[in-house]
Structure formats: structure tokens, C-alpha cells
Amino acid sequence: MKIFIENTILKSIFFILFFVFVQQLNATAGRNDIKLQKASEDIKFISQQLVKDYFYLYLNPQQKEIKDHLSKELLQLDSKLRIIATSTKRDSTKKILTFLAYSRKEITKSISKPYTSENSTIVLDYSEILLEGAGKISKEHSYTFSEEEAMLINAKNMAYMLERINKYYMMLLSGFNDSNNIKQLEHAIASFDMLLEKVNNYTYRGDISIEVNEINSYWKVVRGYYLSLEESKLSNILYISADYLEDLISKLELYHNKSL
């Protein structure tokens, strides 16, 4: 009888320890997955930011500090690629990273050269590979988000979409004004509207609600300028406006990140 009781106790301890071990593994996997999601969203953002700044510099060659922005964005891209490389064990993700690293190399070579139609096309093509690859990694490591995680990713998507809007705006001003790019600009604006609607449906309390109101107010103003490209060409104003909106959006990211 005593041996039976001891065996039962040992089995119970084993199952408890095993349960704790599994929970720890799941927690670690969860932390890695959200880390990968955030890094992927950041790469999507940087992929659009690089192109926006590249074309903005072409439109405003006197803005020498934009070259520094481009250099910093490439360093940020390196950082996000390292996060993914150290957080995943999936071979498929590592293969995608190979393409992203090569794309980074080709973009760096092109933006270091004087602006030409050929160089701009290379920057565009490889930025799309960055965007597509980041989306694929995000999908591979997707899971059911908590409410706060979902709102964090939503905020990151807002920043990404704002960069995408500005990318197409700067491209159109630079002569890439075919109907497809106009449609892409309009689609990005509509997508931002939907992301902002999610923010407006979330209950924010305290000082952060002031930032939400400011995002709504400011977006109503600049949205019309993006859509009236033929009437007004405001590369400087909209570049600065995007920076201001992204600063407000970053406060949403911080708010939801703290709640994880």
C-alpha cells in the first residue's frame, strides 16, 4: 500500500512538472511569435519608408538630411532581420530571410547611386520583395491574437499604410503616374480608413484618447490632399504631416505594447 501511494505521488509530481514545462514552452513560443509579428510589421513599414524617402529626395535634392534617414532605415532593417533570425527555428522562414537580406543589399547599392529610372525601378522591385517576404513570415507565425496584441498590430499597420500612401504620392509626383499607382494610392487610403475605424471602436481612456482624437482630426485634413493630386502637389507638407501622424500612432503602439 505504501509503495502504491508513493508511486501515485511520484506520478502526480511528474504530471505537474510536465504541465509546468509545457506551459513554459508555450509561453516562450508565444513570446517569440509576437516578437516575429512585430518585426515583420516593422519590415513592412521600412520597405515603404525607404521608397518614400528615395523619391522624396529626388523631388527635393536640397534636403540632404534625407540621405541620413535612408542610412538609418537600412540599419533598422538589419536590426529587424536579426530579430527574426534569432527568434525562429523554421527553415522556411530562414529561406525567406535569405531573399530579404539580398534585397537589402540591392536596395543599398541603388540608393547610393544618383537617381535614374533604372535605379528607381530596382528600389521599387526589391522593396516589394521585402514587403512580400515580411508578410509571408507574419503569416507563417500567425496565431489568435489577444485584444491588445490585435490593437498593437493594427497600430503598426496604420504606420505601414501611411508610409505606403506617401510612397505612392511621391512616386506619382516623380512621374510614375500610371493608373495602377493611382489605384494603389486610393486603396491604401481606404485601408488606412478601415484601420482607423478599428481604433475608433476601441475604448481608450485617459491621455491616449487625446492622441486618438488628434489622429482623426489631422487625418481628415491630409486625406483630401492625397486624393487631390492633380490640384495640389505638396511633397514637403505631406511628408511632414506623415511624420506627425506616425508620431501619434507610435503612442498607440506604446500604449498597447505596455498592456501585453
C-alpha positions as CSV (number, residue, x, y, z in Angstrom):
1,M,0.0,0.0,0.0
2,K,2.8,2.4,0.9
3,I,4.6,1.7,-2.4
4,F,1.3,2.3,-4.3
5,I,0.9,5.7,-2.5
6,E,4.5,6.7,-3.2
7,N,4.1,5.8,-6.9
8,T,0.9,7.8,-7.1
9,I,2.6,10.8,-5.5
10,L,5.6,10.5,-7.9
11,K,3.2,10.3,-10.9
12,S,1.3,13.3,-9.7
13,I,4.6,15.3,-9.3
14,F,5.7,14.1,-12.7
15,F,2.5,15.3,-14.4
16,I,2.6,18.6,-12.5
17,L,6.2,19.2,-13.6
18,F,5.4,18.1,-17.2
19,F,2.4,20.5,-17.2
20,V,4.6,23.4,-16.0
21,F,7.2,22.5,-18.6
22,V,4.7,22.5,-21.4
23,Q,3.3,25.9,-20.2
24,Q,6.7,27.4,-20.2
25,L,7.4,26.1,-23.7
26,N,4.1,27.6,-24.9
27,A,4.9,30.9,-23.2
28,T,8.3,31.0,-24.9
29,A,6.7,30.2,-28.2
30,G,4.1,32.9,-27.7
31,R,6.8,35.5,-26.9
32,N,8.7,34.5,-30.0
33,D,5.6,34.7,-32.2
34,I,4.6,38.2,-31.1
35,K,8.3,39.2,-31.5
36,L,8.2,37.9,-35.0
37,Q,4.9,39.5,-35.8
38,K,6.2,42.9,-34.6
39,A,9.5,42.6,-36.5
40,S,7.6,41.6,-39.7
41,E,5.3,44.6,-39.4
42,D,8.3,46.8,-38.9
43,I,9.9,45.4,-42.1
44,K,6.7,46.2,-44.0
45,F,6.9,49.7,-42.7
46,I,10.6,50.2,-43.5
47,S,10.1,48.7,-47.0
48,Q,7.7,51.6,-47.8
49,Q,9.6,54.2,-45.9
50,L,12.8,53.5,-48.0
51,V,11.0,54.1,-51.2
52,K,9.1,57.2,-50.0
53,D,12.4,58.8,-48.8
54,Y,14.2,57.8,-52.0
55,F,11.6,59.6,-54.2
56,Y,11.2,62.5,-51.8
57,L,15.0,63.1,-52.1
58,Y,14.7,63.0,-55.9
59,L,11.9,65.7,-55.7
60,N,13.8,67.7,-53.0
61,P,17.5,67.2,-53.6
62,Q,18.3,70.1,-51.2
63,Q,17.0,68.0,-48.3
64,K,20.4,66.5,-47.6
65,E,19.3,65.0,-44.3
66,I,17.1,62.5,-46.1
67,K,20.3,60.6,-47.0
68,D,20.9,60.2,-43.3
69,H,17.3,59.0,-42.9
70,L,17.9,56.3,-45.6
71,S,21.0,55.1,-43.8
72,K,19.2,54.8,-40.5
73,E,16.3,53.0,-42.1
74,L,18.7,50.4,-43.5
75,L,20.2,49.9,-40.1
76,Q,16.8,49.5,-38.6
77,L,16.0,46.9,-41.3
78,D,19.2,45.0,-40.3
79,S,18.0,45.0,-36.7
80,K,14.6,43.6,-37.6
81,L,16.1,40.9,-39.8
82,R,18.4,39.9,-36.9
83,I,15.4,39.6,-34.5
84,I,13.7,37.2,-36.9
85,A,16.9,35.2,-37.5
86,T,17.3,34.7,-33.7
87,S,13.7,34.1,-33.0
88,T,12.7,31.4,-35.5
89,K,13.6,27.8,-35.9
90,R,11.6,27.3,-39.1
91,D,13.7,26.5,-42.2
92,S,11.0,28.2,-44.4
93,T,11.4,31.4,-42.5
94,K,15.2,31.2,-42.8
95,K,14.9,30.8,-46.5
96,I,12.8,33.9,-46.8
97,L,15.4,35.8,-44.8
98,T,17.9,34.9,-47.4
99,F,15.8,36.8,-50.0
100,L,15.3,39.7,-47.7
101,A,19.0,40.0,-47.0
102,Y,19.7,40.0,-50.7
103,S,17.0,42.6,-51.3
104,R,18.5,44.8,-48.6
105,K,21.9,44.6,-50.4
106,E,20.5,45.5,-53.8
107,I,18.5,48.5,-52.4
108,T,21.6,49.8,-50.6
109,K,23.6,49.7,-53.9
110,S,20.8,51.5,-55.8
111,I,20.1,54.3,-53.3
112,S,23.8,55.1,-53.1
113,K,23.9,55.9,-56.8
114,P,22.4,59.0,-58.5
115,Y,18.7,58.8,-59.3
116,T,17.9,57.2,-62.6
117,S,14.8,55.5,-63.9
118,E,16.6,52.2,-63.8
119,N,17.8,52.6,-60.2
120,S,14.3,53.7,-59.0
121,T,12.8,50.6,-60.6
122,I,15.3,48.4,-58.7
123,V,14.5,50.1,-55.4
124,L,10.8,49.6,-56.1
125,D,11.1,45.9,-57.1
126,Y,13.3,44.9,-54.1
127,S,11.2,46.9,-51.6
128,E,8.2,44.8,-52.8
129,I,10.2,41.6,-52.1
130,L,10.8,43.0,-48.5
131,L,7.1,43.6,-48.2
132,E,6.1,40.3,-49.6
133,G,8.6,38.4,-47.5
134,A,7.7,40.1,-44.3
135,G,4.0,39.3,-45.0
136,K,4.9,35.6,-45.6
137,I,6.9,35.4,-42.3
138,S,4.0,37.1,-40.4
139,K,1.6,34.5,-41.9
140,E,3.8,31.6,-41.0
141,H,3.9,32.6,-37.4
142,S,0.3,33.8,-37.1
143,Y,-1.9,32.8,-34.2
144,T,-5.0,34.1,-32.4
145,F,-4.1,37.5,-31.0
146,S,-5.3,38.8,-27.7
147,E,-7.3,42.0,-28.0
148,E,-4.2,44.1,-27.0
149,E,-2.0,42.2,-29.5
150,A,-4.5,42.8,-32.2
151,M,-4.6,46.5,-31.5
152,L,-0.8,46.7,-31.4
153,I,-0.6,45.1,-34.8
154,N,-3.4,47.4,-36.0
155,A,-1.4,50.4,-34.9
156,K,1.7,49.1,-36.7
157,N,-0.4,48.5,-39.8
158,M,-1.6,52.1,-39.6
159,A,2.0,53.4,-39.7
160,Y,2.9,51.0,-42.5
161,M,-0.2,52.0,-44.5
162,L,0.6,55.7,-44.0
163,E,4.1,55.1,-45.4
164,R,2.6,53.2,-48.3
165,I,0.3,56.2,-49.1
166,N,3.2,58.6,-49.0
167,K,5.3,56.2,-51.1
168,Y,2.7,56.3,-53.9
169,Y,2.2,60.0,-53.6
170,M,5.9,60.7,-54.0
171,M,6.1,58.2,-56.9
172,L,3.2,59.9,-58.7
173,L,4.9,63.3,-58.3
174,S,8.1,61.8,-59.7
175,G,6.4,60.7,-62.9
176,F,5.3,57.2,-62.0
177,N,1.7,58.4,-62.6
178,D,0.1,55.4,-64.3
179,S,-3.4,54.3,-63.4
180,N,-2.3,51.4,-61.4
181,N,-0.3,53.6,-59.0
182,I,-3.2,55.9,-58.6
183,K,-5.4,52.9,-57.7
184,Q,-2.8,51.7,-55.2
185,L,-2.8,55.1,-53.6
186,E,-6.6,55.1,-53.3
187,H,-6.6,51.6,-52.0
188,A,-4.0,52.4,-49.3
189,I,-6.1,55.4,-48.2
190,A,-9.2,53.2,-47.9
191,S,-7.2,50.7,-46.0
192,F,-6.0,53.3,-43.5
193,D,-9.6,54.4,-43.1
194,M,-10.5,50.9,-42.0
195,L,-7.6,50.6,-39.6
196,L,-8.6,53.9,-38.1
197,E,-12.1,52.7,-37.7
198,K,-10.8,49.8,-35.5
199,V,-9.1,52.4,-33.3
200,N,-12.3,54.4,-33.0
201,N,-14.2,51.3,-32.0
202,Y,-11.7,50.6,-29.1
203,T,-12.4,52.3,-25.8
204,Y,-9.4,54.5,-24.9
205,R,-9.3,56.2,-21.5
206,G,-7.0,58.9,-20.2
207,D,-4.5,61.0,-22.1
208,I,-4.2,58.5,-25.0
209,S,-7.8,59.4,-26.1
210,I,-6.5,62.9,-26.8
211,E,-4.0,61.4,-29.3
212,V,-6.8,59.3,-30.9
213,N,-8.9,62.5,-31.4
214,E,-5.8,64.3,-32.9
215,I,-5.2,61.4,-35.3
216,N,-8.8,61.6,-36.5
217,S,-8.8,65.4,-36.8
218,Y,-5.4,65.5,-38.7
219,W,-6.3,62.7,-41.0
220,K,-9.5,64.4,-42.1
221,V,-7.3,67.3,-43.3
222,V,-4.5,65.5,-45.1
223,R,-6.7,62.8,-46.6
224,G,-8.2,65.3,-49.0
225,Y,-4.7,66.4,-50.2
226,Y,-3.7,62.9,-51.1
227,L,-6.8,62.5,-53.2
228,S,-6.4,65.8,-55.0
229,L,-3.1,65.1,-56.5
230,E,-3.9,66.9,-59.8
231,E,-4.9,70.1,-57.9
232,S,-2.0,70.4,-55.5
233,K,1.5,68.9,-55.3
234,L,2.6,69.2,-51.6
235,S,5.5,66.8,-51.2
236,N,7.0,68.8,-48.3
237,I,3.7,69.4,-46.4
238,L,2.6,65.8,-46.7
239,Y,6.0,64.4,-45.8
240,I,6.0,66.4,-42.6
241,S,2.3,65.6,-42.0
242,A,3.1,61.8,-42.3
243,D,5.8,62.2,-39.7
244,Y,3.4,63.9,-37.3
245,L,0.7,61.3,-37.7
246,E,3.3,58.5,-37.3
247,D,4.4,60.1,-34.0
248,L,0.8,60.0,-32.8
249,I,0.4,56.4,-33.9
250,S,3.6,55.4,-32.2
251,K,2.0,56.4,-28.9
252,L,-0.9,54.0,-29.7
253,E,1.7,51.3,-30.2
254,L,3.4,52.1,-26.9
255,Y,0.0,52.1,-25.1
256,H,-0.9,48.6,-26.4
257,N,2.6,47.2,-26.0
258,K,2.6,48.1,-22.3
259,S,-0.7,46.2,-21.9
260,L,0.7,42.9,-23.3
